[in-house]
Amino acid sequence: MAHDFQDILIERLDIKLPGVSVRRLALHQHMNQVEKVKAHSHPYQQLLLYLRGRGVQRVEAKRIPVRRGTLISVCPRQDHEFIKEREVRPVCLAIDLKSADFAKLYTSIELGSDATRQIEQALYRLGRLHLLAYDTPLAVAAEVLTILATMQLGGRGSSRSEDARIHPMTDRIRCLITEGNLAELSPAGVAKLRGKSIDHLNRQLKRESGETIGQLLASARLERACELLKDGALSIGEVATTVGYLDQNYFARWFRQQTGQTPSDWRCDMVR
């Protein structure tokens, strides 16, 4: 399973347990020419586990770095999209749930290599059942529940303190940005506050979490802009200035690149 993944699509699943109702499972590889999966949403809960590839998964205003083992929980009607960063074709497992109390325990976590391998092994067995068209609903249900149980245990084992140990410098930079003035912060300024050169700090962040100072700043600016737009107290120009963009037209173009909507359209959708 490390390199060869067989596409799997199992629809109309009817696996029900307390707190969990599974409706669909799909394992697929993104096409080579696809650099970005268009923004979309679903009326149901979705779990996304990346088994190969790197990029960024946007969920509403949050941008989540993706690599092997990244597990993301997307709530119903949350706008999300995937942006590929490398030429490697991403492989993603998507599980659609009608209800899933445990999925609310996290937004995203990084599964360990053992947990990821256990899920790949379950997918291999599930793929054989699917390929051979065996009429074995109990066997299919067992493998799907094995996958969900592994995800659930990983979700319960994840915490902010653990994330800080995994990505200590990234966590410090995020805190520094959150506590700072977005209208004045720049990548060079952030590096200076940490007493490092911008190149040295970017290399450290890339090794640790796959992100740069600029990307962390952009994520913080987008999150703050969405909060201010939703609040409605400031004009779009004032929102732009508050998050560090003096040119309102540039801010509008940047915001649309990040969310697929103009600031005014996004605000209208939020207040409906």
C-alpha positions as CSV (number, residue, x, y, z in Angstrom):
1,M,0.0,0.0,0.0
2,A,2.9,2.4,0.3
3,H,2.9,3.3,-3.4
4,D,0.1,1.5,-5.3
5,F,-3.4,2.6,-4.3
6,Q,-6.5,1.0,-5.9
7,D,-9.4,3.4,-6.2
8,I,-12.4,2.4,-4.0
9,L,-15.9,3.7,-4.1
10,I,-18.5,2.2,-1.8
11,E,-21.8,4.0,-1.7
12,R,-25.0,3.4,0.2
13,L,-23.2,2.1,3.2
14,D,-25.6,1.5,6.1
15,I,-23.2,1.1,9.1
16,K,-24.8,2.4,12.3
17,L,-23.4,2.6,15.8
18,P,-24.1,5.1,18.6
19,G,-22.8,8.4,17.4
20,V,-21.8,7.2,14.0
21,S,-23.7,6.6,10.7
22,V,-21.5,5.9,7.7
23,R,-23.0,6.7,4.2
24,R,-20.0,6.5,1.8
25,L,-16.3,5.7,1.5
26,A,-14.0,6.7,-1.4
27,L,-10.3,6.3,-1.9
28,H,-9.0,8.0,-5.0
29,Q,-5.9,9.6,-6.5
30,H,-6.0,13.2,-7.8
31,M,-5.4,13.5,-11.5
32,N,-1.9,14.7,-12.5
33,Q,-3.1,17.9,-14.1
34,V,-5.3,18.9,-11.1
35,E,-3.4,21.5,-9.0
36,K,-6.5,22.5,-7.0
37,V,-9.7,20.9,-6.1
38,K,-12.4,23.5,-6.5
39,A,-14.1,24.9,-3.4
40,H,-17.2,23.0,-2.4
41,S,-19.3,21.8,0.6
42,H,-21.4,18.9,1.6
43,P,-24.6,18.5,3.7
44,Y,-22.9,15.8,5.7
45,Q,-19.8,15.4,7.9
46,Q,-16.7,14.3,6.1
47,L,-13.4,12.8,7.2
48,L,-10.4,13.3,4.9
49,L,-7.2,11.3,5.3
50,Y,-4.3,12.0,3.0
51,L,-2.1,9.0,2.4
52,R,0.2,10.6,-0.1
53,G,1.1,14.1,-1.4
54,R,1.5,17.5,0.1
55,G,-0.5,20.7,-0.1
56,V,-2.9,22.9,1.8
57,Q,-6.5,22.0,2.7
58,R,-8.6,25.1,3.2
59,V,-11.7,24.7,5.5
60,E,-13.6,27.9,5.7
61,A,-10.9,30.5,6.7
62,K,-8.5,27.9,8.2
63,R,-5.6,26.7,6.0
64,I,-4.3,23.3,7.1
65,P,-0.9,22.0,5.8
66,V,-1.4,18.5,4.4
67,R,1.1,15.6,4.2
68,R,1.0,11.8,4.7
69,G,-1.1,11.0,7.7
70,T,-3.0,14.4,7.9
71,L,-6.6,13.7,9.0
72,I,-9.1,16.5,8.7
73,S,-12.7,16.7,9.9
74,V,-15.0,18.8,7.8
75,C,-18.4,19.8,9.3
76,P,-21.6,19.9,7.2
77,R,-21.8,22.9,4.8
78,Q,-18.3,24.0,5.5
79,D,-16.6,25.3,2.4
80,H,-13.3,23.5,1.6
81,E,-10.8,22.9,-1.1
82,F,-7.4,21.3,-1.6
83,I,-4.3,23.0,-3.2
84,K,-1.5,20.7,-4.3
85,E,2.1,21.8,-3.6
86,R,4.1,19.1,-5.2
87,E,4.0,17.0,-8.4
88,V,3.2,13.8,-6.5
89,R,-0.4,12.8,-7.1
90,P,-2.2,13.1,-3.7
91,V,-4.1,10.1,-2.5
92,C,-7.1,10.9,-0.3
93,L,-9.5,8.7,1.7
94,A,-12.9,10.4,2.2
95,I,-15.5,9.0,4.5
96,D,-19.0,10.6,4.6
97,L,-20.9,10.4,7.8
98,K,-24.5,11.3,8.5
99,S,-23.6,11.8,12.2
100,A,-20.3,11.5,14.0
101,D,-20.0,12.8,17.5
102,F,-16.3,11.7,17.8
103,A,-15.4,13.8,14.7
104,K,-16.0,16.9,16.7
105,L,-13.1,16.2,18.9
106,Y,-10.7,17.8,16.4
107,T,-10.4,19.9,13.3
108,S,-7.2,18.2,12.1
109,I,-4.6,15.9,13.5
110,E,-1.4,14.1,12.3
111,L,-1.8,10.3,12.5
112,G,1.4,8.4,13.4
113,S,3.0,6.1,10.9
114,D,1.7,3.0,12.7
115,A,-1.9,4.2,12.6
116,T,-1.6,5.3,9.0
117,R,-0.2,1.8,8.0
118,Q,-3.1,0.1,9.9
119,I,-5.6,2.1,7.9
120,E,-3.7,1.3,4.6
121,Q,-3.9,-2.4,5.5
122,A,-7.6,-2.2,6.1
123,L,-8.0,-0.4,2.8
124,Y,-6.1,-3.1,1.0
125,R,-8.4,-5.7,2.5
126,L,-11.4,-3.6,1.7
127,G,-10.1,-3.1,-1.9
128,R,-9.9,-6.8,-2.4
129,L,-13.5,-7.3,-1.3
130,H,-14.6,-4.5,-3.5
131,L,-12.6,-5.7,-6.5
132,L,-13.9,-9.3,-6.2
133,A,-17.4,-8.1,-5.6
134,Y,-17.8,-10.3,-2.6
135,D,-21.3,-10.0,-1.1
136,T,-19.9,-9.7,2.4
137,P,-21.5,-6.7,4.2
138,L,-20.2,-7.8,7.6
139,A,-16.6,-8.0,6.3
140,V,-16.9,-4.6,4.7
141,A,-18.4,-3.1,7.8
142,A,-15.6,-4.6,9.9
143,E,-12.9,-2.9,7.8
144,V,-14.7,0.4,7.7
145,L,-15.1,0.4,11.5
146,T,-11.4,-0.6,11.9
147,I,-10.5,2.5,9.9
148,L,-12.9,4.7,12.0
149,A,-11.6,3.3,15.3
150,T,-8.0,4.0,14.3
151,M,-9.0,7.6,13.4
152,Q,-10.9,8.0,16.6
153,L,-8.1,6.8,18.8
154,G,-5.7,9.2,17.0
155,G,-8.2,12.0,17.5
156,R,-8.4,11.4,21.2
157,G,-4.7,11.2,21.4
158,S,-4.2,14.6,19.8
159,S,-4.0,17.9,21.7
160,R,-2.7,21.4,21.4
161,S,0.2,20.5,23.8
162,E,1.1,17.5,21.6
163,D,1.0,19.7,18.5
164,A,3.3,22.2,20.2
165,R,5.8,19.4,20.9
166,I,5.6,18.3,17.3
167,H,5.8,21.8,15.8
168,P,7.3,23.9,18.6
169,M,8.7,26.8,16.5
170,T,5.6,26.9,14.3
171,D,3.4,27.1,17.4
172,R,5.6,30.0,18.7
173,I,5.3,31.9,15.5
174,R,1.5,31.4,15.3
175,C,1.3,32.8,18.9
176,L,3.5,35.7,18.0
177,I,1.4,36.5,15.0
178,T,-1.9,36.1,16.9
179,E,-0.7,38.4,19.7
180,G,0.8,41.0,17.3
181,N,-0.6,43.8,15.1
182,L,-1.5,42.3,11.7
183,A,-1.4,45.7,10.1
184,E,2.3,46.1,10.9
185,L,3.6,42.5,10.8
186,S,5.8,41.3,7.9
187,P,7.8,38.1,7.4
188,A,11.0,40.0,8.0
189,G,9.6,41.6,11.1
190,V,8.5,38.3,12.5
191,A,11.9,36.8,11.9
192,K,13.5,39.8,13.6
193,L,11.3,39.4,16.7
194,R,12.6,35.9,17.0
195,G,16.2,37.0,16.5
196,K,16.6,34.9,13.3
197,S,17.2,35.7,9.7
198,I,14.1,35.2,7.5
199,D,15.8,32.5,5.4
200,H,16.9,30.5,8.5
201,L,13.5,30.7,10.2
202,N,11.6,29.8,6.9
203,R,13.9,26.7,6.5
204,Q,13.2,25.7,10.1
205,L,9.4,26.1,9.7
206,K,9.4,24.2,6.4
207,R,11.2,21.3,8.0
208,E,8.9,21.3,11.0
209,S,5.4,21.9,9.5
210,G,5.8,22.6,5.8
211,E,4.8,26.3,6.1
212,T,6.6,29.6,5.8
213,I,6.3,32.8,7.8
214,G,4.4,34.3,4.9
215,Q,1.9,31.4,4.8
216,L,1.3,31.6,8.6
217,L,0.8,35.4,8.3
218,A,-1.6,34.9,5.4
219,S,-3.6,32.3,7.4
220,A,-3.9,34.6,10.3
221,R,-4.9,37.6,8.1
222,L,-7.5,35.5,6.4
223,E,-9.0,34.2,9.6
224,R,-9.1,37.7,11.1
225,A,-10.6,39.2,7.9
226,C,-13.4,36.6,8.0
227,E,-14.1,37.4,11.6
228,L,-14.3,41.1,10.9
229,L,-16.4,40.7,7.8
230,K,-18.8,38.4,9.6
231,D,-19.1,40.9,12.5
232,G,-20.1,43.7,10.1
233,A,-18.9,46.6,12.2
234,L,-16.2,47.7,9.8
235,S,-16.3,48.5,6.1
236,I,-14.4,46.3,3.7
237,G,-11.7,49.0,3.4
238,E,-11.3,49.1,7.2
239,V,-11.1,45.3,7.3
240,A,-8.4,45.4,4.7
241,T,-6.4,48.0,6.6
242,T,-6.8,46.1,9.9
243,V,-5.3,42.9,8.6
244,G,-2.4,44.6,6.8
245,Y,-3.6,45.6,3.3
246,L,-3.6,49.3,2.5
247,D,-5.0,48.7,-1.0
248,Q,-8.6,47.6,-0.8
249,N,-8.6,46.3,-4.4
250,Y,-5.5,44.2,-3.8
251,F,-7.2,42.9,-0.6
252,A,-10.3,42.0,-2.5
253,R,-8.3,40.1,-5.2
254,W,-6.3,38.3,-2.5
255,F,-9.4,37.4,-0.5
256,R,-11.1,36.0,-3.6
257,Q,-8.0,33.8,-4.4
258,Q,-8.2,32.4,-0.8
259,T,-11.9,31.8,-0.5
260,G,-13.4,31.9,-4.1
261,Q,-15.6,34.9,-3.2
262,T,-15.2,38.6,-3.0
263,P,-15.2,40.1,0.6
264,S,-18.7,41.6,-0.1
265,D,-20.1,38.3,-1.4
266,W,-18.6,36.4,1.6
267,R,-20.1,38.9,4.0
268,C,-23.5,38.6,2.4
269,D,-23.4,34.8,2.6
270,M,-22.5,35.0,6.3
271,V,-25.3,37.3,7.3
272,R,-28.1,35.5,5.4
